[in-house]
Amino acid sequence: MLTQKTKEIVKATAPVLAEHGYPIIKRFYTRLFEAHPELKNVFNMTHQERGEQQQALARAVYAYAENIENPASLAAVLQNIANKHASLDVRPEQYPIVGEHLLGAITDVLGDAATDDIISAWAQAYGNLADLLMGMESELRERSAGALGGWNGWRRFVVTQKRPESSVITSFILEPADGQPVVNFEPGQYISIAVDVPALKLQQIRQYSLSDMPNGRSYRISVKREEGDATHPPGTVSSLLHDHIEEGDQVKIAAPYGTFFIDVNATTPIVLISGGVGLTPMVSMLKRALRSPQRQVIFIHGARNSAVHAMRDRLRQTAATYTNFKAIVYYDEPLPGDVQGTDFDRSGFINLADLKEVILLPDADFYICGPIPFMRVQHDALKELGVQETRIHYEVFGPDLFAE
């Protein structure tokens, strides 16, 4: 337990850390990778290059300090972090290493202002946070390992099918190399996939939503090729999967985790809102939700056009089959051959205000997935329509840059 004095010191120094947060975290990663270069195999080095991971961690440290009197208010955030850590196979022995270099970075950046009392207080606070996360992660790992088909750490899977879904999205069917069952998952959860990247001489890990229902035998992921642009390099792992991983190849996979999923026992309506490749967890949610005939499901999806719209035909077939399901598709850059009413329903970007008569259903829950700017817009639109925050759920991969 943290003493009241420790809490007061941490809270009092939180604004200082917020002011110097980015330099501290940048220094932290420099120290960490110099002392333990093997940890580059765990961290997303693309996010490192862009500075996204540094920004996200700086915000997380500040949020923890601000809420140190009431850590329960961060329960949802900590659960999300614990799930990501379990999926990345983060181990208890790594926490002291991170703590050492985080405190060292604070001292390096703040200099004489980082007094012994301040460093001691932050050491205790970090230890308390580490204990909370390690406890959560241990429970998650035990639950996974104890389930039928479950496991801890990494397990080898074979790519049994590689199927293009659009010009930029490809699905991979993955079956365990040992031929044994695989643990079921909640619709909306993700798996981590670890691959060797020769260009970096590193292993890199990425998390991908499962895009089909549980079946106990295999998993399906649907991966968008991240092309890159003038400011961002192409996706390291997505390019490797698209260009070099073929049927028969093996990859390492962690068991399913994640806090973004539907309640499969509920019968209240759900509204799924996705942009681009954000539809992948929605497909899993949709297929599972439609097993309850009394449950109303609305699926709103935005894409540029038919060339990049994955699973288009299957979505239309589902809408034609189930009376309790309605799909509304927006194209913001339709191709000359794209026909409104057939390929898509509305032109432009998703506008939830125009759909309020359709989506504002009693006791509905709203699930959002897509690029972060897209999710911000949809989240704010739902709030403008009077939807309670507790009814809005969203998925962020990599550093959580949603809240600013």
N, C-alpha and C positions, 0 to 999 in steps of 0.2 A: 504493500500500500504506500502511496505517495503521501508524504507529510504535507500539511497545509503550507509550510514555508516553501517547500519545493514547488508546489502548484503556483504559489504567488510569484516566485522568481521566474518560472517558465512563462506564465501569462504576461508578466511585466516586460519580459525580453522578447516576446513574440513580435511586436512591431519592428524591433531592430532586425530580427531575422527576416521579416517580410521585406524590409528595405534592402537587405543584402542577400536575399534568398537565392537569386540566380547565381551570383558569384560563388556563394557557399556551395551550392549543389554542383556547379561546374567543377569547382576545386575537389569536391568529394569524389566525383567520378574519375577525375585525373589520378587522385591518390589511389583509389580502389583498383583501377586497371593497371597502374604501375606495380602495385604490390601483388595483385592477383589477376594476371592477364587471362587466366583460365575462365574467369567470370564473364568475359566477353562472349562466351558460348551460351550464356544465359540471357544476357541483355540484348535488346533489339538495337543493333548498331546503326540502323537507318534513323531511328528516332534520336539516337545520340548525336548523329551528324546534324540533324535539323534543330537540335536543342529542345525538342518536345518533351523528352523524358526529364530533363533538368527542370523545366518549367512546372511539370506536373508534380514532381517530388517536392519542389519548393512550396507549392501551394498546399500539398498534403501535410507537410511539417507545420506550416503556419496554421492550418485548420485544426490540427491536433492540439497545438498550443492554445489556440483560442477557446477550445472546448474542453480543456483539461479538467475543469471543475465538473463537467457533465459528459464523460466519455460515452455514455449510453446514446447521446444524440448522434454519434458517429457510427452506430451499430451497423447500419446498412452499408456505409462506405467500407468499414472494416471487413464485413462479410464479402464484399466484392473483391477487395484486395486479397483476402485469404483464399478465395476460389482461384484467382489468377495465380497466386503463389503455388497452390497445390498443383495446378495444371502445368506450371513451369518447373515442377519438381524442386522448388526452393526447400532447402533443408535447414534444420535448427542450427547446425554448426556454422551456417553462413551469417546468422544474425549478429554474433559478436564481431565478425569482420566488418560488416556494414556499420555497426555502431562505432567501432574504433575510428574508421575513416570519416564518418560524419562529424564526430566530435573534433577530430583533427582538422577538418576543413573549417569548422566554425572558428577554431583557434587561429588558423592561418589567415582567415579573412578579417576577423575582428581584432586580432592582435591583443594589445593590453586590455581592451574593453571586455575580452572574454576572461573574466576573473575566475578564480578557483570555484567560488560559490556558484557561478553561472554554469560552468562546465559540469560541476557535480550535479546540479539540479537537472540539467538536460540529459546527463548520463542515466540518472534515475528514471526520468520520463521515458527515454528511449527503451530502457530495460522493461518498463511496465508495458509499453506498447508492443514490444517484441514478445513478451509473455502472452499477451492477449492474442496476437496473431498466430503464434506457434500453437496455442491451445486450439484455436479454430481450425488451423490447417491439419493438426493431428486428428481431430474428429472427422474432418472431410476425408482424409486418407483412409482412416479405419473404416468408415462407412463404405467407401468405394471398394476396398480390398475384401470386405466382408460380404459384398453382394455377389450374386451369381454372375460369373463372367468378369468380375472386377479385378483390379490390380493396382499396384503402386508403381510410381516411376514410369519407365519407358517400356513399351512392348512393340515388337516388330509386326507390321502389317504389310500385306501385299496389295498392290494396286491391281484389282481384277477387272476394272472397267474405267476407261477415260472417255468422257462424252462431252463434246462442245455443246454449250447451251445458248451461246450467242457469239458475236465476234470477239467478245472480251471475257466471257465467263465460261469456264469448263468445270464439269463435275467429275469427281473421282470416287469410285466405289472402293472401299478399303476393307479387306478381310484379314483376320489374324493369321500370321504365318504358322502358329501352332495348331490351327484348326479347332481351337476351343471356343466356347461361347464368348460373347462380349456383353458387358454390363449395359443395361438399359439406361435411358437418360430422360430428363424432362424436356419437352418440346421447347426449343429456344436455346438450349445449352450448347457449348462449344467443346472442341478437343484442341489440344496443342499438337502440332506436328514438328518434328525436329529433323532437319536435313543438313548435310555437309555442303558448304558453299565454297568451292575451290578458289573463287576469286578473292575471298576474304581469308581463306585458310582457317575458317571457323565453322562451328556448328551454329545454326541460327534456328530460332523457334518462333513460330507464328501460330496464332489461334484463329480457328475457322469455325463458324457456326455449322452445326449438323443440319443438313437440308432435307432430311427425310424422317419418317417416323421410326421409333425403335423397332428392331426386329430380332435382336438377340444374336445375329449372325455377322452383321457388317455395319459400317458407317458410310454415310455419303457427305462429302463436303463440296461446295461449289465456289470456286476461286476466281476472283477477278484479276486479270493481268493489270498490274499497276504500271502504266506506260511511263509516267514521269513527265516533267515539263521543264521549263527554264529554271525553276526554283527548286524542284524536287527530282532526285534521281529515280529511275525505274525501280519497281519493287524487286528486291533481291530474291526473295523466296517465291513470290508469285511468278516471276519470270522463269525461275528454275523449274517450278512445277509444270508450267505450260510448255516449256521448250525441251526439257530433258527427262522428266519423269514419265515413264511409259508403262503400259500394262505389263505386269510381271515384276516390276521393280518393287523394292521394299523401302519402307520409311518407318521411323519411330513415332509412336503416338502415346500421349498420356490419356488417361481415362477422362470421360466427360465431366465438366464442371461448369459453374456459372449460376448467377442469380437472376438472370433474365429469362423467365419462362412463365407459361400460363398455368393456372390451376386446372388440372385436367378433370377434377371432380365437380367444378362449378358448372352451372347451367346459364349464368348471366351472359349477356352479349359481350363480344370483344371486337375491337376495331384495330386492325393492323395497318400501320402506315409506314411505307418503306420507300427508299430512294435508291436506285441502282442496285448494287449487289446486296444492299440491306434486306432484300427480299428473302435471303437464304434461311434465316431462322423463322421467318414468317411462314414459309412453306411447311416446315415441320409443325409449327403451331396450328396452322390451318388444317392439315390432314388429321391431326389428333382431335381438334375441336369438333370437326364434322362427324366424329363418331357419336356425338350426342345430338340426335336429330332436333331436339328442342332448343339448341343453342344457336343464337343468331351470330353470324360472322360477317363483318364488312372488311374488305381488303382494298386499301387505297395504295396504288403504286405509281411512282413517277420514274420515267426513263427518258433518254434523249429521243429514241426512235426504235423501230423494230429491229434494227441491226444489233443493238446492244440489250434488248429486252429479253432476258433469260426466262425460260419456262413459260413463254407466252401461250402456246397452244394448250398446255396442260391446265393453265389457269382458266382459260376459256371453257375447256371441257368440264372442269369442276363446277364453274358457275352455271353451266347448262344442266348439270346433273343434280345439284343440291338446291332445293327451294329455300333453305335457310342461309344461303351464301350469296353475297353480292360483291362483285369486283368492279372497281372504278380505276381506269388506267389513264394517266396523263402522259402525253409526249410534248416536250418543250421544243424539240427540233425535228418534227416529222419529216420523213423522207418523201420524195414525190410520189412513191407508190403506196405510202401508208394511208389506209382508208379509215376515216373517223367513223366509229360505230362498228367496225370490224376489228381493226388492229388496235385501236385505242378509243377512249370515250371522250376525252376532253383535251384540248391543246393548251399549252402553257405549263406553268408550274402548279403543283398542288395548292389548292385554295380551300382550306377547311371551312372558312366562313360560308362559302357557297354550298357546302355540303352539310350544313348544320341540321337540316331537316332529316338527313339520312343517318348521321353519325351520333347525334345526341340521344342515345337510347337509355332507358332507365337502367341504372346500376352497371353501365358499361365500363370496361377497362380498356385503356388505350396503350398500344405497344408501338414504339417508334424505333426504327433502325435505318441507318444510312450515314452519309457523311455528316460530320459534326455540325457544319453550318445549316444543313438541311434539318437536323434534329432540333436545333435551337429555334428555327422558324416554326416548326410544327408544334413544339412544346409551348411556345409563346402564343400561338394561335389557339391552342386548346384552352390555355388559361384565359384568354380573352373571351372565349365562349362559355366560361364559367365552370370548366371541368376542374375538379379538385386535384391537387398535386398527388394525393395518394392513389389516384386512378390513372396516373400517367407513368409509364414504365419505358425505359430506354436502354439501349445497349451501346457501350463504347469499347472498342478494342484499342489496345496500346494505352498510352498516357491519356488519362481522363481530362480533356481540355474543355469539357462541356460547360462547367461553371467558371465564371471569371470574376 
